[in-house]
């Protein structure tokens, strides 16, 4: 049994949102995405290096052309900029399906459904959106997001030491960023720097930085993942035009936190999607594998592992959906975003761990995606804010 066993969901109830059924259009979209992942993405993943970070370019272009023709490209981007215009809730439903393959945790759909600019760019000028965001959506370009520094990532207001000094019609950036994903090969990204050291939180701004700008260097950092995506970024007298300031001076942290909150629901949906795929594989293996004259599915120890996983997956889906629904209504969903991110990342770890255990030695074989998911799941408890910070956010809300 290999990746091909990631067939449409079996045994899991069709999810519903509080009070109503998913619209037929969204159900149909979910099925379309499922078919692309199952019939197009997974077969390519099966014939390439199991640690590959991306699909071969020829395969990527071929599948991307199909998704564009089918209207599945850049579903979460605004319609006026060439996207599908889906809201956060709908994207969470879509991403749960997009992520159910070997590379799904860090590259849902391997990019064949499009890529998106960091959400903070939508606070930029019309010129910035036209120059950077629109080509990113149209061409599926990579981007990077550089806020974390060696002094700490969970407290950007206090940790950001990178400086931006205004000199005439340009800003000059000096400092260092770490764990900036894709900074080594993305054509542009967003960088946060301190423009006024006397104003604390209000003295941080956001800038667009193009790859290849003099003074900008990015060195991939090797981590537990299978590819060196995170980068150590150095900025040495790195000049950017004044018009590359995103939003107002001093607005940087507001943009960053807005970005993080909005991204945590889709991030959580990807956690859920991979956990669902691992759970499905575990169920199939338990039915096929026999020990001491009976299939594993008849062993109470295995049944309880799978039952616990099923309960957590259903709870996780509802947590994500409720938070995304609230965010789409324009309500404050910061606590819900922390709950979704915290719970989904930890459920992912537990469900994948159980699936590895049920598969035995096969669970740590590269013949299956489980061992890769197992390693990458560990990263998800740190990325988008570590579990401890989210618990702190949730606890603070309880005592307000």
N, C-alpha and C positions, 0 to 999 in steps of 0.2 A: 504494500500500500504506500503510495507516494502522494505528491501534491495533487494528482488527478482526483483524489478522494475528496477534494474540497468542492463537492457538488452542492446543489441548492440545499438549503437548510432542511434537516430531517428531525422531526420530533419536537421542535421548538414551536410554540404557538405563534401565530402571526401577531406581532405587537400592535397594541392600540394605545392611543393617547387618551388621557382622562376625558371621559364623556363622549368621545366620538371615534369613529374608525378612520384610519388613514384614507385620504381621498384616493379615488381610483387612479388619478393621474400620477400620484406619488407612488402608488403600488406598482404601476406599470413602469415608471422610471427605475424603481428599485430592481425590477426584474430585468430590465435592459442592462443595467450596470452589472448585475450578477452574471449574465450571459457573457459579457465582454471579459470579465475577470476569469470566468471558468473556461471559456473557449479560446480566448486570445492571449491573455497575459500568462496564465499558469503553464500552458504548454511550452512557451518560450522559456520561462524560468526553469522548467524541468531539464532543458538541454544545455543550460549554461552553468557556469560556476555557481554553486549554491551560496557563495559569499559575494556574488556580484552586486555592486551598488545600483546598477541601472541595467535596463535592457540594451542589447546591441542597437545601434542607431538605426539600422535598416528596419529592424522589427518595430522599434518605437515609432518610426515615421509611418509605417504601414498601418499599425493599429490606431495611431492618432488620427490618421486620415479617415478611418472608419468612424471614430467617435465624433469627429467634426461633422461628417456627413449625416450622422444620426442625431445631431443636436445634443450631444452629451459633453460638449467641450466647455470648460470654464463655467460650470453650472452656478457657482457661488459668486461670480463677478456681476456687477451691475449690467443690466441689459444695454444701457446707452454706451457702454464701453466694450461691447462684444461678448458679454457673458450671458448666462442663463437666468440671472436675477433671482435665484432661489434664496429664501430666507434661511436663518440659522437652523431652525427646526428641520426644514427639508434637507439641508446639507448634512445634518447629523444622520438622517435616515440614509442618504446617499453614501456617506463616508463609511458607515458601518459595512456596506457591501464592497466599496472600493478597496478596503484594507484587507480583505480576506484572501491573502496570498503571501508568498514567502517574503517579499520586500515590503509588505503592507504597513509595517509599523512606522517606518520613517519616510516612505515614499508611496503613499496610497495610489494604487493603479499604475505605479511606475511612471507617473506623469502623463499617461495616455489620455487622461480626462482633463488635461490642462494644469497650469500652475497659476499662482496668484501673487500679486505684490503684497508686501506687509500692509495691513489695513490702515496704518497711520498715514499712508500716502493719500488717502481720500480727504484728509484735512489739508492737503496741499493746494496749490494754485491750479487753475485750469491748464496752465502751461506745463506744470510739473506732471499732472495726470496724463496729458497728451504725450509728453516726451518719454515718460518712464512707465506708467501703469498700463496704458493702452497697448504698447508693443509687447509688454510682458504677458498680458492676457492673450493677445492675438497669436504670438509665437511660442507660448509656453516656456518663457525664459525663467531661469533660476534667479533668485534674489537672496540677499542676506540681511541679517538683523543683528546689530552689534551694540549690546548694552552692558553685558556682564564684564566685570573687570577682575583682575587677580585678587583685589581686596575684598571681593564678595559680590554675589549676584542677587541675593534675596532682599537686599536693602539698597536699591540703586540710589535712593536719595542721599544716603550717607557714603556709599562706596564709590560713586563715580568721581574719578580724579582726572579723566581726560579733559583737556582744556580746549576751548575754542575762542580765539581772539579776533576781533574785527579789525581788519587793516584795509582801509579804503573800501573797495567794492568786493572784497573777498573775506572769507573766514579762514583762519589758519588753525588746523587741528594738531594737537600733540597729545600722545598718550598710548595706552595699550588696552586692547580688548581680548577676551578669551571666550572660547566655545561659541564662536560666531559661525553658525552653520552655513556652508557653501560659499564662504567668503573667498575661497581660493579660485573658484571658477564661475561665479555669478557675475554678470555684467554690471550690476549696481546693487546698492543696498542702503539701509538706513543706519546711521551712527548717532549715538547720544553723547553729548559733551557738555561740560559745565561752562556756561557763558558769563556767569556772575557768581563768584565764590562767596559773596556776602548774603545771598538770598536762599541758601539751602535748597529745598525742593523747587522753589520758583526760579532757580538759577540754572536750570538744565534745559537744553534745547536739542532739537532733532535735525539732522542734516542728511541730504542725499549725497552719497559718495559713489563715484564711478570707479569700477575696477580699472587699474592702470594709472590712476592719478599719482603723480610723483609724490613719494613719501609714504605711500600705502603699500604695505607688504602683508601677505597672509601665509601662514605656515600651518598645514594640516596637523592636527593632533591625533595620535593613535589612541583609540579608546576601545571599550569592550565590543563595540559594534564592528561589523565586518568591513567597514570602509572609513577612511579618514575624512569624515565630513566636517567635524568641528575644527575651528581654526583659531590660532593665536595671531591676532592682528596688531600690527605696529603702525602708528601714525607719527611721522616725523616731519614737521613743518608742511603738513598736507593741506594744500590750498583748495578750497571749493568756492565757487561763485556765491555771492550774497543771495542770489535768487534760489539757491539750493537749501536755504533754511525752510523747513516744513512747519507750517503754521506760524504762530507768533514766537518771538524770542521768549524763553522761559516757560513755554508750554510743553516742553519735551516729555516730562513725566506723566502729565495728563494723557498725552497721546500714547505713551508706552503702556500705561495701565489699562486704557481703553482697548488697546490692541490685545493685551494679554487676556483680559476678561472675555472678549469676543472669540479669541482663538481657543479658549479652554474647552468649549463645548465640542467643536469639531475634533480637537485633540483627543478628548474623551471618547468620542464616537469611534475613532480609529482603535483605541484601546479595546473597546467593546467588540469591534469587528474581528480582531485577531483572536480575542478570547473565545468568541463564538466559533470561529473556524477550528481552534484547538479542541474545543469541547466536542464538536461534531466528529473530529478525527478520533477522539478518545472513545466516543460511543460506538463508532464503526469498528474500531479495533477490539473493543470489549466483546462485541458480538461475534467476531471472527476468530479470536484467539482462544484456544482451549488449553486448560491445565488440569491435570489429574482427572481427566475424563469429562470435564464440563467447561463451557465457555466462561470467560471472565465475567460476562454480564450476569451470571448467576451467583457470583460471589458478593456477599453483603458488603465487604470492605470496598469493593469497586462500585457497587450500587450507591453507597452513601457518598463516595467522592463525587460521583456524577450528579447525584441529587443536590448536593451542596452547591456545586458549580451552577446548576440550572437555576437555583434560587437566586444566586448572586447575579447571574447574567440578567435575569428578568428585572431585578431591583435596580441594577445599573442602568438598564435601558430607560426605565421610568425616571430615574434621577436626571439623566441627560436630557430627556425630552421635556420634562417639566421646566428645567432651567432654561433651555433654548427657547421654549415657548414664552417664558416670562421675558427673556431678553428681546425677543421679537416684538413684544407688546410695549417696549420702551421702558420697562420697569427696571429697577436696580437689581441686577442678578449677580452681583459680585460674590455673595456668599454661596449661591447656588453653583456658580462656576468653580469655586474652591471645593465644594462637596463633590461635584461631578469629577473634577480632575483627581482629587484624592482617592475617591472610591474606585473609579475606573482603573486607575493605574495599579492599585493594590489587588483588585479583583483579577485583572489581567495576570499579575504575577502568580496568584494562587491557582487560577484555572490552567494556565500553561504548565505550571509545576505538576499539577495533578495529571495532566495529559502525558507529560514526560514519564511520570511514574507508571502510569497504566501501560504505556508502550514498552516499558522496560529498556533494554539496551537499544532497541530501535529509536527510542525517544531522544537519545543523544547522538544518533547517526545523522550525518548530513544528507542521507537519502530522504529525510523528512524535514519539513520546515520548523519542527518543534524546537530543535536545539538553537536555531537562530532566534526564534521568538523568545526563547528562555533568556538568552543574553540581552537582547534588546529590550525586553520587558523591564529589566533592572534599571535601564536608563530612564524609563518613563516615570519612575518614582522621584526623579531628580529634575528632569526637564519640565518647563512650564511651572516652575516653583516646586521645591521639595515638599514631601508630605507633611513635614513638621511645620512649615510656614502656613500651609493650608489649614492645618489643625489650629494654628494660632489665630488665623482669620476667622474661622468658624467659632472658636471659643470666645473671641472678642465680641462677636455678634450676640452671643448668648447673654453677655453681661451689660449690654448697652441699656 
